[in-house]
Amino acid sequence: LVFVANTGLEDAQTLSSVFRHAKAAADTGRLREVVVLVYGRAIAAFDGESSRRPPELLERIRDARDAGVRILLCANALASSGIARESVDPAPTEIVPHAIGTLVEYVARGAAVIRY
């Protein structure tokens, strides 16, 4: 199951829901893999230099990661947002070259996609 996050900090509640729902899906134990693919404006949630990120959002991200959710960040989105890899926080599972290519791979393998 792939949750696609591209909503920005302007809607932190929706962005937080992505990670809360992904954790809930992982907690069922019924899925082989649960992924949150982060790109576009959502990448700002991982800018460790930003003071705009709500603490509750960071907690949801860490909770999801700790529950086994794979959190994948788009390298292109990081670069276009001016976020250095060294300042990414919380740490993702992986930084992928580009989100769309990764999404296509998951869909080709039969993954269901939920977009926020």
Biopython code that builds the backbone (N, CA, C, O; Angstrom):
import numpy as np
from Bio.PDB.StructureBuilder import StructureBuilder

atoms = [
    (1, "LEU", "N", (0.855, -1.168, 0.000)),
    (1, "LEU", "CA", (0.000, 0.000, 0.000)),
    (1, "LEU", "C", (0.896, 1.225, 0.000)),
    (1, "LEU", "O", (1.791, 1.339, 0.838)),
    (2, "VAL", "N", (0.668, 2.137, -0.925)),
    (2, "VAL", "CA", (1.479, 3.350, -1.033)),
    (2, "VAL", "C", (0.602, 4.568, -0.762)),
    (2, "VAL", "O", (-0.388, 4.810, -1.451)),
    (3, "PHE", "N", (0.989, 5.323, 0.254)),
    (3, "PHE", "CA", (0.366, 6.609, 0.543)),
    (3, "PHE", "C", (1.233, 7.668, -0.123)),
    (3, "PHE", "O", (2.442, 7.713, 0.105)),
    (4, "VAL", "N", (0.631, 8.512, -0.937)),
    (4, "VAL", "CA", (1.368, 9.570, -1.626)),
    (4, "VAL", "C", (1.091, 10.885, -0.916)),
    (4, "VAL", "O", (-0.054, 11.323, -0.811)),
    (5, "ALA", "N", (2.165, 11.510, -0.428)),
    (5, "ALA", "CA", (2.041, 12.789, 0.274)),
    (5, "ALA", "C", (2.644, 13.890, -0.578)),
    (5, "ALA", "O", (3.850, 13.903, -0.825)),
    (6, "ASN", "N", (1.805, 14.817, -1.028)),
    (6, "ASN", "CA", (2.337, 15.998, -1.717)),
    (6, "ASN", "C", (1.642, 17.278, -1.271)),
    (6, "ASN", "O", (1.794, 18.326, -1.900)),
    (7, "THR", "N", (0.880, 17.191, -0.182)),
    (7, "THR", "CA", (0.266, 18.365, 0.439)),
    (7, "THR", "C", (1.298, 19.036, 1.329)),
    (7, "THR", "O", (2.037, 18.356, 2.041)),
    (8, "GLY", "N", (1.358, 20.347, 1.297)),
    (8, "GLY", "CA", (2.382, 21.067, 2.049)),
    (8, "GLY", "C", (1.994, 21.413, 3.469)),
    (8, "GLY", "O", (0.932, 21.031, 3.960)),
    (9, "LEU", "N", (2.884, 22.148, 4.115)),
    (9, "LEU", "CA", (2.673, 22.554, 5.505)),
    (9, "LEU", "C", (1.474, 23.481, 5.669)),
    (9, "LEU", "O", (0.990, 23.671, 6.786)),
    (10, "GLU", "N", (0.985, 24.063, 4.567)),
    (10, "GLU", "CA", (-0.205, 24.916, 4.661)),
    (10, "GLU", "C", (-1.424, 24.101, 5.102)),
    (10, "GLU", "O", (-2.408, 24.660, 5.587)),
    (11, "ASP", "N", (-1.351, 22.777, 4.932)),
    (11, "ASP", "CA", (-2.411, 21.890, 5.409)),
    (11, "ASP", "C", (-1.766, 20.787, 6.246)),
    (11, "ASP", "O", (-1.797, 19.610, 5.886)),
    (12, "ALA", "N", (-1.187, 21.193, 7.360)),
    (12, "ALA", "CA", (-0.441, 20.265, 8.222)),
    (12, "ALA", "C", (-1.327, 19.148, 8.760)),
    (12, "ALA", "O", (-0.846, 18.042, 9.008)),
    (13, "GLN", "N", (-2.621, 19.428, 8.944)),
    (13, "GLN", "CA", (-3.517, 18.398, 9.459)),
    (13, "GLN", "C", (-3.647, 17.249, 8.460)),
    (13, "GLN", "O", (-3.573, 16.082, 8.845)),
    (14, "THR", "N", (-3.839, 17.573, 7.182)),
    (14, "THR", "CA", (-3.924, 16.531, 6.159)),
    (14, "THR", "C", (-2.600, 15.797, 6.044)),
    (14, "THR", "O", (-2.570, 14.570, 5.947)),
    (15, "LEU", "N", (-1.509, 16.543, 6.054)),
    (15, "LEU", "CA", (-0.187, 15.932, 5.949)),
    (15, "LEU", "C", (0.059, 14.986, 7.127)),
    (15, "LEU", "O", (0.603, 13.896, 6.947)),
    (16, "SER", "N", (-0.335, 15.394, 8.304)),
    (16, "SER", "CA", (-0.201, 14.548, 9.492)),
    (16, "SER", "C", (-1.040, 13.277, 9.353)),
    (16, "SER", "O", (-0.631, 12.202, 9.791)),
    (17, "SER", "N", (-2.215, 13.412, 8.742)),
    (17, "SER", "CA", (-3.104, 12.259, 8.555)),
    (17, "SER", "C", (-2.473, 11.184, 7.687)),
    (17, "SER", "O", (-2.710, 9.996, 7.902)),
    (18, "VAL", "N", (-1.676, 11.587, 6.712)),
    (18, "VAL", "CA", (-1.001, 10.608, 5.850)),
    (18, "VAL", "C", (-0.220, 9.625, 6.722)),
    (18, "VAL", "O", (-0.342, 8.410, 6.567)),
    (19, "PHE", "N", (0.572, 10.160, 7.628)),
    (19, "PHE", "CA", (1.436, 9.321, 8.454)),
    (19, "PHE", "C", (0.641, 8.558, 9.513)),
    (19, "PHE", "O", (0.981, 7.423, 9.845)),
    (20, "ARG", "N", (-0.402, 9.167, 10.037)),
    (20, "ARG", "CA", (-1.263, 8.490, 11.015)),
    (20, "ARG", "C", (-1.973, 7.306, 10.365)),
    (20, "ARG", "O", (-2.054, 6.225, 10.948)),
    (21, "HIS", "N", (-2.486, 7.517, 9.157)),
    (21, "HIS", "CA", (-3.187, 6.447, 8.451)),
    (21, "HIS", "C", (-2.227, 5.345, 8.008)),
    (21, "HIS", "O", (-2.569, 4.164, 8.059)),
    (22, "ALA", "N", (-1.029, 5.729, 7.575)),
    (22, "ALA", "CA", (-0.031, 4.727, 7.181)),
    (22, "ALA", "C", (0.348, 3.856, 8.378)),
    (22, "ALA", "O", (0.475, 2.639, 8.248)),
    (23, "LYS", "N", (0.526, 4.473, 9.528)),
    (23, "LYS", "CA", (0.839, 3.713, 10.746)),
    (23, "LYS", "C", (-0.297, 2.753, 11.076)),
    (23, "LYS", "O", (-0.058, 1.592, 11.409)),
    (24, "ALA", "N", (-1.529, 3.237, 10.985)),
    (24, "ALA", "CA", (-2.686, 2.381, 11.271)),
    (24, "ALA", "C", (-2.717, 1.187, 10.318)),
    (24, "ALA", "O", (-3.024, 0.068, 10.730)),
    (25, "ALA", "N", (-2.403, 1.422, 9.056)),
    (25, "ALA", "CA", (-2.367, 0.332, 8.074)),
    (25, "ALA", "C", (-1.275, -0.673, 8.430)),
    (25, "ALA", "O", (-1.492, -1.883, 8.367)),
    (26, "ALA", "N", (-0.104, -0.169, 8.801)),
    (26, "ALA", "CA", (1.001, -1.058, 9.175)),
    (26, "ALA", "C", (0.661, -1.851, 10.431)),
    (26, "ALA", "O", (1.000, -3.029, 10.543)),
    (27, "ASP", "N", (-0.005, -1.202, 11.365)),
    (27, "ASP", "CA", (-0.346, -1.848, 12.637)),
    (27, "ASP", "C", (-1.307, -3.026, 12.474)),
    (27, "ASP", "O", (-1.386, -3.880, 13.357)),
    (28, "THR", "N", (-2.040, -3.083, 11.357)),
    (28, "THR", "CA", (-2.953, -4.214, 11.156)),
    (28, "THR", "C", (-2.191, -5.520, 10.985)),
    (28, "THR", "O", (-2.706, -6.593, 11.298)),
    (29, "GLY", "N", (-0.955, -5.423, 10.482)),
    (29, "GLY", "CA", (-0.170, -6.622, 10.242)),
    (29, "GLY", "C", (-0.625, -7.419, 9.034)),
    (29, "GLY", "O", (-0.122, -8.518, 8.796)),
    (30, "ARG", "N", (-1.554, -6.897, 8.277)),
    (30, "ARG", "CA", (-2.120, -7.626, 7.137)),
    (30, "ARG", "C", (-1.453, -7.289, 5.815)),
    (30, "ARG", "O", (-1.715, -7.942, 4.804)),
    (31, "LEU", "N", (-0.593, -6.276, 5.810)),
    (31, "LEU", "CA", (0.026, -5.835, 4.561)),
    (31, "LEU", "C", (1.512, -6.180, 4.547)),
    (31, "LEU", "O", (2.198, -6.082, 5.564)),
    (32, "ARG", "N", (1.988, -6.580, 3.388)),
    (32, "ARG", "CA", (3.400, -6.913, 3.230)),
    (32, "ARG", "C", (4.270, -5.682, 3.369)),
    (32, "ARG", "O", (5.358, -5.747, 3.941)),
    (33, "GLU", "N", (3.793, -4.551, 2.846)),
    (33, "GLU", "CA", (4.587, -3.321, 2.870)),
    (33, "GLU", "C", (3.656, -2.111, 2.885)),
    (33, "GLU", "O", (2.657, -2.071, 2.166)),
    (34, "VAL", "N", (3.998, -1.130, 3.713)),
    (34, "VAL", "CA", (3.288, 0.148, 3.737)),
    (34, "VAL", "C", (4.334, 1.226, 3.518)),
    (34, "VAL", "O", (5.354, 1.274, 4.206)),
    (35, "VAL", "N", (4.062, 2.093, 2.541)),
    (35, "VAL", "CA", (5.019, 3.121, 2.126)),
    (35, "VAL", "C", (4.340, 4.479, 2.146)),
    (35, "VAL", "O", (3.169, 4.603, 1.784)),
    (36, "VAL", "N", (5.083, 5.503, 2.573)),
    (36, "VAL", "CA", (4.664, 6.882, 2.343)),
    (36, "VAL", "C", (5.696, 7.473, 1.398)),
    (36, "VAL", "O", (6.878, 7.562, 1.731)),
    (37, "LEU", "N", (5.245, 7.873, 0.224)),
    (37, "LEU", "CA", (6.098, 8.484, -0.791)),
    (37, "LEU", "C", (5.890, 9.994, -0.728)),
    (37, "LEU", "O", (4.791, 10.489, -0.978)),
    (38, "VAL", "N", (6.952, 10.718, -0.392)),
    (38, "VAL", "CA", (6.858, 12.155, -0.126)),
    (38, "VAL", "C", (7.524, 12.936, -1.254)),
    (38, "VAL", "O", (8.689, 12.711, -1.583)),
    (39, "TYR", "N", (6.757, 13.862, -1.842)),
    (39, "TYR", "CA", (7.337, 14.755, -2.854)),
    (39, "TYR", "C", (6.530, 16.040, -2.901)),
    (39, "TYR", "O", (5.596, 16.227, -2.121)),
    (40, "GLY", "N", (6.895, 16.922, -3.816)),
    (40, "GLY", "CA", (6.189, 18.200, -3.939)),
    (40, "GLY", "C", (6.297, 19.009, -2.660)),
    (40, "GLY", "O", (7.327, 18.990, -1.986)),
    (41, "ARG", "N", (5.232, 19.716, -2.332)),
    (41, "ARG", "CA", (5.233, 20.591, -1.149)),
    (41, "ARG", "C", (5.389, 19.828, 0.163)),
    (41, "ARG", "O", (5.829, 20.400, 1.160)),
    (42, "ALA", "N", (5.034, 18.550, 0.173)),
    (42, "ALA", "CA", (5.130, 17.753, 1.405)),
    (42, "ALA", "C", (6.569, 17.582, 1.877)),
    (42, "ALA", "O", (6.806, 17.286, 3.048)),
    (43, "ILE", "N", (7.517, 17.765, 0.985)),
    (43, "ILE", "CA", (8.925, 17.589, 1.352)),
    (43, "ILE", "C", (9.335, 18.561, 2.459)),
    (43, "ILE", "O", (10.290, 18.297, 3.190)),
    (44, "ALA", "N", (8.624, 19.678, 2.589)),
    (44, "ALA", "CA", (8.938, 20.672, 3.628)),
    (44, "ALA", "C", (8.814, 20.093, 5.034)),
    (44, "ALA", "O", (9.412, 20.620, 5.972)),
    (45, "ALA", "N", (8.050, 19.025, 5.189)),
    (45, "ALA", "CA", (7.904, 18.387, 6.501)),
    (45, "ALA", "C", (9.216, 17.782, 6.985)),
    (45, "ALA", "O", (9.366, 17.483, 8.170)),
    (46, "PHE", "N", (10.158, 17.602, 6.077)),
    (46, "PHE", "CA", (11.437, 16.971, 6.414)),
    (46, "PHE", "C", (12.595, 17.961, 6.413)),
    (46, "PHE", "O", (13.757, 17.560, 6.470)),
    (47, "ASP", "N", (12.281, 19.248, 6.348)),
    (47, "ASP", "CA", (13.317, 20.288, 6.382)),
    (47, "ASP", "C", (13.704, 20.564, 7.830)),
    (47, "ASP", "O", (13.021, 21.313, 8.529)),
    (48, "GLY", "N", (14.792, 19.962, 8.274)),
    (48, "GLY", "CA", (15.244, 20.103, 9.651)),
    (48, "GLY", "C", (15.622, 21.514, 10.040)),
    (48, "GLY", "O", (15.786, 21.807, 11.224)),
    (49, "GLU", "N", (15.767, 22.404, 9.051)),
    (49, "GLU", "CA", (16.112, 23.805, 9.313)),
    (49, "GLU", "C", (14.867, 24.676, 9.498)),
    (49, "GLU", "O", (14.976, 25.845, 9.868)),
    (50, "SER", "N", (13.690, 24.109, 9.242)),
    (50, "SER", "CA", (12.450, 24.889, 9.281)),
    (50, "SER", "C", (11.836, 24.912, 10.678)),
    (50, "SER", "O", (11.775, 23.892, 11.364)),
    (51, "SER", "N", (11.388, 26.085, 11.077)),
    (51, "SER", "CA", (10.678, 26.212, 12.354)),
    (51, "SER", "C", (9.162, 26.177, 12.145)),
    (51, "SER", "O", (8.399, 26.287, 13.105)),
    (52, "ARG", "N", (8.727, 26.025, 10.889)),
    (52, "ARG", "CA", (7.295, 26.032, 10.563)),
    (52, "ARG", "C", (6.627, 24.676, 10.777)),
    (52, "ARG", "O", (5.402, 24.579, 10.707)),
    (53, "ARG", "N", (7.396, 23.650, 11.032)),
    (53, "ARG", "CA", (6.831, 22.302, 11.135)),
    (53, "ARG", "C", (6.198, 22.086, 12.508)),
    (53, "ARG", "O", (6.877, 22.228, 13.525)),
    (54, "PRO", "N", (4.917, 21.747, 12.554)),
    (54, "PRO", "CA", (4.262, 21.498, 13.836)),
    (54, "PRO", "C", (4.864, 20.265, 14.526)),
    (54, "PRO", "O", (5.110, 19.255, 13.868)),
    (55, "PRO", "N", (5.100, 20.335, 15.824)),
    (55, "PRO", "CA", (5.658, 19.187, 16.551)),
    (55, "PRO", "C", (4.811, 17.921, 16.406)),
    (55, "PRO", "O", (5.348, 16.814, 16.376)),
    (56, "GLU", "N", (3.485, 18.084, 16.317)),
    (56, "GLU", "CA", (2.602, 16.925, 16.170)),
    (56, "GLU", "C", (2.874, 16.192, 14.860)),
    (56, "GLU", "O", (2.801, 14.964, 14.808)),
    (57, "LEU", "N", (3.187, 16.937, 13.804)),
    (57, "LEU", "CA", (3.491, 16.325, 12.513)),
    (57, "LEU", "C", (4.758, 15.483, 12.624)),
    (57, "LEU", "O", (4.798, 14.349, 12.146)),
    (58, "LEU", "N", (5.780, 16.031, 13.246)),
    (58, "LEU", "CA", (7.032, 15.293, 13.409)),
    (58, "LEU", "C", (6.809, 14.023, 14.223)),
    (58, "LEU", "O", (7.403, 12.983, 13.940)),
    (59, "GLU", "N", (5.957, 14.116, 15.225)),
    (59, "GLU", "CA", (5.637, 12.941, 16.045)),
    (59, "GLU", "C", (4.946, 11.873, 15.209)),
    (59, "GLU", "O", (5.258, 10.689, 15.339)),
    (60, "ARG", "N", (4.014, 12.274, 14.354)),
    (60, "ARG", "CA", (3.302, 11.314, 13.487)),
    (60, "ARG", "C", (4.272, 10.638, 12.518)),
    (60, "ARG", "O", (4.176, 9.435, 12.276)),
    (61, "ILE", "N", (5.205, 11.416, 11.966)),
    (61, "ILE", "CA", (6.191, 10.845, 11.039)),
    (61, "ILE", "C", (7.026, 9.791, 11.763)),
    (61, "ILE", "O", (7.213, 8.685, 11.255)),
    (62, "ARG", "N", (7.521, 10.133, 12.935)),
    (62, "ARG", "CA", (8.357, 9.193, 13.704)),
    (62, "ARG", "C", (7.554, 7.959, 14.129)),
    (62, "ARG", "O", (8.071, 6.843, 14.096)),
    (63, "ASP", "N", (6.304, 8.155, 14.522)),
    (63, "ASP", "CA", (5.451, 7.021, 14.911)),
    (63, "ASP", "C", (5.272, 6.056, 13.742)),
    (63, "ASP", "O", (5.356, 4.840, 13.914)),
    (64, "ALA", "N", (5.026, 6.604, 12.551)),
    (64, "ALA", "CA", (4.844, 5.764, 11.365)),
    (64, "ALA", "C", (6.126, 4.995, 11.065)),
    (64, "ALA", "O", (6.099, 3.786, 10.836)),
    (65, "ARG", "N", (7.235, 5.702, 11.069)),
    (65, "ARG", "CA", (8.526, 5.059, 10.786)),
    (65, "ARG", "C", (8.798, 3.952, 11.807)),
    (65, "ARG", "O", (9.240, 2.862, 11.443)),
    (66, "ASP", "N", (8.534, 4.234, 13.080)),
    (66, "ASP", "CA", (8.780, 3.247, 14.134)),
    (66, "ASP", "C", (7.859, 2.031, 14.025)),
    (66, "ASP", "O", (8.184, 0.955, 14.526)),
    (67, "ALA", "N", (6.710, 2.206, 13.370)),
    (67, "ALA", "CA", (5.767, 1.102, 13.162)),
    (67, "ALA", "C", (6.125, 0.265, 11.939)),
    (67, "ALA", "O", (5.433, -0.705, 11.627)),
    (68, "GLY", "N", (7.206, 0.634, 11.242)),
    (68, "GLY", "CA", (7.639, -0.131, 10.080)),
    (68, "GLY", "C", (7.226, 0.443, 8.742)),
    (68, "GLY", "O", (7.475, -0.172, 7.706)),
    (69, "VAL", "N", (6.599, 1.609, 8.741)),
    (69, "VAL", "CA", (6.237, 2.259, 7.479)),
    (69, "VAL", "C", (7.519, 2.734, 6.801)),
    (69, "VAL", "O", (8.359, 3.386, 7.423)),
    (70, "ARG", "N", (7.656, 2.402, 5.528)),
    (70, "ARG", "CA", (8.816, 2.874, 4.750)),
    (70, "ARG", "C", (8.516, 4.297, 4.284)),
    (70, "ARG", "O", (7.517, 4.533, 3.605)),
    (71, "ILE", "N", (9.369, 5.229, 4.645)),
    (71, "ILE", "CA", (9.184, 6.625, 4.261)),
    (71, "ILE", "C", (10.220, 6.961, 3.205)),
    (71, "ILE", "O", (11.422, 6.953, 3.469)),
    (72, "LEU", "N", (9.734, 7.257, 1.997)),
    (72, "LEU", "CA", (10.601, 7.532, 0.857)),
    (72, "LEU", "C", (10.478, 8.995, 0.462)),
    (72, "LEU", "O", (9.377, 9.490, 0.219)),
    (73, "LEU", "N", (11.606, 9.682, 0.398)),
    (73, "LEU", "CA", (11.625, 11.087, -0.009)),
    (73, "LEU", "C", (12.178, 11.200, -1.415)),
    (73, "LEU", "O", (13.074, 10.451, -1.803)),
    (74, "CYS", "N", (11.635, 12.144, -2.180)),
    (74, "CYS", "CA", (12.067, 12.400, -3.549)),
    (74, "CYS", "C", (13.283, 13.327, -3.550)),
    (74, "CYS", "O", (13.218, 14.442, -3.033)),
    (75, "ALA", "N", (14.389, 12.863, -4.131)),
    (75, "ALA", "CA", (15.609, 13.677, -4.212)),
    (75, "ALA", "C", (15.375, 14.932, -5.040)),
    (75, "ALA", "O", (15.906, 15.995, -4.716)),
    (76, "ASN", "N", (14.585, 14.822, -6.108)),
    (76, "ASN", "CA", (14.292, 16.000, -6.935)),
    (76, "ASN", "C", (13.547, 17.058, -6.128)),
    (76, "ASN", "O", (13.837, 18.248, -6.247)),
    (77, "ALA", "N", (12.593, 16.633, -5.310)),
    (77, "ALA", "CA", (11.828, 17.580, -4.489)),
    (77, "ALA", "C", (12.721, 18.232, -3.441)),
    (77, "ALA", "O", (12.595, 19.427, -3.177)),
    (78, "LEU", "N", (13.620, 17.459, -2.845)),
    (78, "LEU", "CA", (14.566, 18.040, -1.887)),
    (78, "LEU", "C", (15.394, 19.129, -2.562)),
    (78, "LEU", "O", (15.537, 20.232, -2.036)),
    (79, "ALA", "N", (15.935, 18.802, -3.733)),
    (79, "ALA", "CA", (16.790, 19.752, -4.455)),
    (79, "ALA", "C", (16.013, 20.995, -4.867)),
    (79, "ALA", "O", (16.498, 22.113, -4.694)),
    (80, "SER", "N", (14.817, 20.811, -5.407)),
    (80, "SER", "CA", (14.058, 21.975, -5.878)),
    (80, "SER", "C", (13.570, 22.843, -4.721)),
    (80, "SER", "O", (13.282, 24.025, -4.908)),
    (81, "SER", "N", (13.477, 22.256, -3.524)),
    (81, "SER", "CA", (13.079, 23.026, -2.341)),
    (81, "SER", "C", (14.276, 23.592, -1.588)),
    (81, "SER", "O", (14.115, 24.304, -0.597)),
    (82, "GLY", "N", (15.470, 23.274, -2.062)),
    (82, "GLY", "CA", (16.679, 23.786, -1.417)),
    (82, "GLY", "C", (16.979, 23.137, -0.076)),
    (82, "GLY", "O", (17.611, 23.749, 0.784)),
    (83, "ILE", "N", (16.533, 21.908, 0.107)),
    (83, "ILE", "CA", (16.779, 21.192, 1.363)),
    (83, "ILE", "C", (17.975, 20.268, 1.164)),
    (83, "ILE", "O", (17.941, 19.364, 0.329)),
    (84, "ALA", "N", (19.021, 20.500, 1.930)),
    (84, "ALA", "CA", (20.212, 19.655, 1.854)),
    (84, "ALA", "C", (19.925, 18.308, 2.509)),
    (84, "ALA", "O", (19.227, 18.236, 3.521)),
    (85, "ARG", "N", (20.466, 17.247, 1.926)),
    (85, "ARG", "CA", (20.261, 15.908, 2.493)),
    (85, "ARG", "C", (20.708, 15.839, 3.949)),
    (85, "ARG", "O", (20.126, 15.111, 4.753)),
    (86, "GLU", "N", (21.738, 16.598, 4.278)),
    (86, "GLU", "CA", (22.271, 16.581, 5.645)),
    (86, "GLU", "C", (21.290, 17.180, 6.654)),
    (86, "GLU", "O", (21.378, 16.889, 7.847)),
    (87, "SER", "N", (20.368, 18.006, 6.192)),
    (87, "SER", "CA", (19.432, 18.649, 7.123)),
    (87, "SER", "C", (18.072, 17.951, 7.175)),
    (87, "SER", "O", (17.156, 18.432, 7.843)),
    (88, "VAL", "N", (17.933, 16.827, 6.479)),
    (88, "VAL", "CA", (16.666, 16.092, 6.482)),
    (88, "VAL", "C", (16.408, 15.523, 7.879)),
    (88, "VAL", "O", (17.258, 14.848, 8.461)),
    (89, "ASP", "N", (15.218, 15.812, 8.398)),
    (89, "ASP", "CA", (14.810, 15.339, 9.717)),
    (89, "ASP", "C", (13.281, 15.362, 9.790)),
    (89, "ASP", "O", (12.672, 16.374, 9.442)),
    (90, "PRO", "N", (12.659, 14.293, 10.224)),
    (90, "PRO", "CA", (13.189, 13.017, 10.669)),
    (90, "PRO", "C", (13.814, 12.232, 9.513)),
    (90, "PRO", "O", (13.505, 12.469, 8.346)),
    (91, "ALA", "N", (14.692, 11.299, 9.859)),
    (91, "ALA", "CA", (15.369, 10.498, 8.837)),
    (91, "ALA", "C", (14.364, 9.595, 8.125)),
    (91, "ALA", "O", (13.577, 8.906, 8.773)),
    (92, "PRO", "N", (14.392, 9.599, 6.790)),
    (92, "PRO", "CA", (13.510, 8.706, 6.036)),
    (92, "PRO", "C", (14.120, 7.306, 5.945)),
    (92, "PRO", "O", (15.265, 7.093, 6.343)),
    (93, "THR", "N", (13.360, 6.377, 5.428)),
    (93, "THR", "CA", (13.885, 5.051, 5.140)),
    (93, "THR", "C", (14.861, 5.140, 3.983)),
    (93, "THR", "O", (15.902, 4.482, 3.972)),
    (94, "GLU", "N", (14.498, 5.980, 2.990)),
    (94, "GLU", "CA", (15.321, 6.085, 1.781)),
    (94, "GLU", "C", (15.005, 7.391, 1.063)),
    (94, "GLU", "O", (13.893, 7.912, 1.146)),
    (95, "ILE", "N", (16.006, 7.907, 0.357)),
    (95, "ILE", "CA", (15.800, 9.028, -0.564)),
    (95, "ILE", "C", (15.902, 8.435, -1.961)),
    (95, "ILE", "O", (16.944, 7.908, -2.350)),
    (96, "VAL", "N", (14.805, 8.529, -2.712)),
    (96, "VAL", "CA", (14.754, 7.957, -4.060)),
    (96, "VAL", "C", (15.046, 9.049, -5.082)),
    (96, "VAL", "O", (14.790, 10.222, -4.814)),
    (97, "PRO", "N", (15.581, 8.685, -6.257)),
    (97, "PRO", "CA", (15.935, 9.704, -7.256)),
    (97, "PRO", "C", (14.756, 10.583, -7.667)),
    (97, "PRO", "O", (14.875, 11.808, -7.704)),
    (98, "HIS", "N", (13.611, 9.955, -7.976)),
    (98, "HIS", "CA", (12.417, 10.729, -8.329)),
    (98, "HIS", "C", (11.169, 9.944, -7.948)),
    (98, "HIS", "O", (11.088, 8.735, -8.162)),
    (99, "ALA", "N", (10.211, 10.648, -7.387)),
    (99, "ALA", "CA", (9.017, 10.015, -6.824)),
    (99, "ALA", "C", (8.165, 9.316, -7.875)),
    (99, "ALA", "O", (7.660, 8.220, -7.636)),
    (100, "ILE", "N", (8.004, 9.939, -9.027)),
    (100, "ILE", "CA", (7.098, 9.357, -10.024)),
    (100, "ILE", "C", (7.617, 8.016, -10.522)),
    (100, "ILE", "O", (6.844, 7.068, -10.666)),
    (101, "GLY", "N", (8.908, 7.925, -10.785)),
    (101, "GLY", "CA", (9.489, 6.645, -11.199)),
    (101, "GLY", "C", (9.272, 5.571, -10.142)),
    (101, "GLY", "O", (8.963, 4.424, -10.466)),
    (102, "THR", "N", (9.433, 5.945, -8.889)),
    (102, "THR", "CA", (9.223, 5.010, -7.785)),
    (102, "THR", "C", (7.755, 4.601, -7.703)),
    (102, "THR", "O", (7.445, 3.426, -7.503)),
    (103, "LEU", "N", (6.857, 5.564, -7.858)),
    (103, "LEU", "CA", (5.427, 5.266, -7.829)),
    (103, "LEU", "C", (5.052, 4.308, -8.961)),
    (103, "LEU", "O", (4.280, 3.373, -8.749)),
    (104, "VAL", "N", (5.585, 4.532, -10.146)),
    (104, "VAL", "CA", (5.320, 3.652, -11.290)),
    (104, "VAL", "C", (5.767, 2.224, -10.975)),
    (104, "VAL", "O", (5.067, 1.266, -11.303)),
    (105, "GLU", "N", (6.927, 2.083, -10.341)),
    (105, "GLU", "CA", (7.415, 0.746, -9.979)),
    (105, "GLU", "C", (6.447, 0.047, -9.026)),
    (105, "GLU", "O", (6.147, -1.134, -9.200)),
    (106, "TYR", "N", (5.963, 0.768, -8.029)),
    (106, "TYR", "CA", (5.016, 0.170, -7.086)),
    (106, "TYR", "C", (3.714, -0.212, -7.781)),
    (106, "TYR", "O", (3.187, -1.299, -7.544)),
    (107, "VAL", "N", (3.193, 0.655, -8.626)),
    (107, "VAL", "CA", (1.941, 0.369, -9.334)),
    (107, "VAL", "C", (2.116, -0.836, -10.257)),
    (107, "VAL", "O", (1.224, -1.678, -10.354)),
    (108, "ALA", "N", (3.259, -0.920, -10.931)),
    (108, "ALA", "CA", (3.523, -2.049, -11.825)),
    (108, "ALA", "C", (3.555, -3.372, -11.060)),
    (108, "ALA", "O", (3.273, -4.427, -11.629)),
    (109, "ARG", "N", (3.896, -3.317, -9.780)),
    (109, "ARG", "CA", (3.916, -4.526, -8.945)),
    (109, "ARG", "C", (2.570, -4.774, -8.274)),
    (109, "ARG", "O", (2.435, -5.711, -7.486)),
    (110, "GLY", "N", (1.564, -3.936, -8.580)),
    (110, "GLY", "CA", (0.211, -4.169, -8.083)),
    (110, "GLY", "C", (-0.161, -3.439, -6.808)),
    (110, "GLY", "O", (-1.181, -3.756, -6.196)),
    (111, "ALA", "N", (0.635, -2.475, -6.395)),
    (111, "ALA", "CA", (0.332, -1.740, -5.161)),
    (111, "ALA", "C", (-0.898, -0.853, -5.333)),
    (111, "ALA", "O", (-1.128, -0.282, -6.399)),
    (112, "ALA", "N", (-1.673, -0.753, -4.269)),
    (112, "ALA", "CA", (-2.761, 0.220, -4.220)),
    (112, "ALA", "C", (-2.163, 1.554, -3.794)),
    (112, "ALA", "O", (-1.205, 1.594, -3.022)),
    (113, "VAL", "N", (-2.733, 2.651, -4.303)),
    (113, "VAL", "CA", (-2.201, 3.988, -4.036)),
    (113, "VAL", "C", (-3.296, 4.847, -3.412)),
    (113, "VAL", "O", (-4.429, 4.880, -3.893)),
    (114, "ILE", "N", (-2.936, 5.543, -2.326)),
    (114, "ILE", "CA", (-3.837, 6.496, -1.682)),
    (114, "ILE", "C", (-3.135, 7.838, -1.696)),
    (114, "ILE", "O", (-2.028, 7.970, -1.174)),
    (115, "ARG", "N", (-3.772, 8.833, -2.289)),
    (115, "ARG", "CA", (-3.153, 10.154, -2.455)),
    (115, "ARG", "C", (-3.749, 11.166, -1.483)),
    (115, "ARG", "O", (-4.961, 11.211, -1.270)),
    (116, "TYR", "N", (-2.872, 11.974, -0.901)),
    (116, "TYR", "CA", (-3.293, 13.049, -0.001)),
    (116, "TYR", "C", (-2.823, 14.369, -0.564)),
    (116, "TYR", "O", (-3.068, 15.417, 0.033)),
]
sb = StructureBuilder()
sb.init_structure("model")
sb.init_model(0)
sb.init_chain("A")
sb.init_seg("    ")
for serial, (resi, resn, name, xyz) in enumerate(atoms, 1):
    if name == "N":
        sb.init_residue(resn, " ", resi, " ")
    sb.init_atom(name, np.array(xyz, "f"), 0.0, 1.0, " ", f" {name:<3s}", serial, name[0])
structure = sb.get_structure()
